[in-house]
């Protein structure tokens, strides 16, 4: 989570119950599960293509940082 937070260091973030970032047309929320060793990702937006773009980007980042 911290590496994802640092990756988006230049953006306004909310750390209440995880990490939330508003990217204008798209926003996402990452939060760790309290009962499982998982991270929950929610991506929403006004444009399906942008939502899919950021969803895929975030999944790649999570997988990359999970290996580190």
C-alpha positions in Angstrom: 0.0 0.0 0.0 2.8 2.4 0.9 4.5 1.9 -2.5 1.2 2.6 -4.3 0.8 5.7 -2.2 4.3 6.9 -3.1 3.7 6.1 -6.7 0.9 8.7 -6.8 2.8 11.1 -4.5 1.8 14.2 -6.6 -1.9 13.7 -6.2 -4.4 14.6 -3.5 -5.1 11.5 -1.4 -7.4 10.4 1.4 -6.1 7.9 3.9 -9.3 7.2 5.7 -9.9 3.4 5.7 -7.1 2.7 3.2 -6.0 4.9 0.3 -8.4 6.9 -2.0 -7.3 9.0 -4.9 -9.4 11.2 -7.2 -8.1 11.5 -10.7 -10.8 13.8 -12.0 -12.8 11.4 -14.2 -11.8 8.3 -12.3 -11.3 7.6 -8.6 -10.0 4.5 -6.9 -9.8 3.1 -3.4 -7.3 0.5 -2.1 -7.7 -0.9 1.3 -6.3 -3.9 3.1 -8.6 -6.6 4.3 -8.8 -7.0 8.1 -9.5 -10.7 7.9 -7.5 -11.9 4.9 -4.1 -11.3 3.3 -5.7 -9.3 0.5 -6.0 -5.8 -0.8 -9.4 -4.6 -2.0 -9.5 -2.4 -5.1 -12.4 -0.3 -6.2 -12.2 1.8 -9.4 -15.1 4.0 -10.5 -15.5 6.7 -13.1 -17.5 8.5 -15.8 -15.8 6.8 -18.8 -15.6 3.0 -19.1 -12.3 3.1 -21.1 -10.6 5.3 -18.4 -11.9 3.1 -15.7 -10.4 0.0 -17.4 -7.2 1.8 -18.1 -6.6 2.7 -14.5 -7.9 -0.6 -13.2 -5.3 -2.4 -15.4 -2.6 0.0 -14.4 -3.3 -0.4 -10.7 -3.4 -4.2 -10.9 0.0 -4.1 -12.7 1.4 -1.9 -9.9 0.0 -4.0 -7.2 1.5 -7.2 -8.7 4.9 -5.4 -9.3 5.1 -4.1 -5.7 3.9 -7.4 -4.3 7.0 -9.0 -5.7 9.3 -6.4 -4.2 
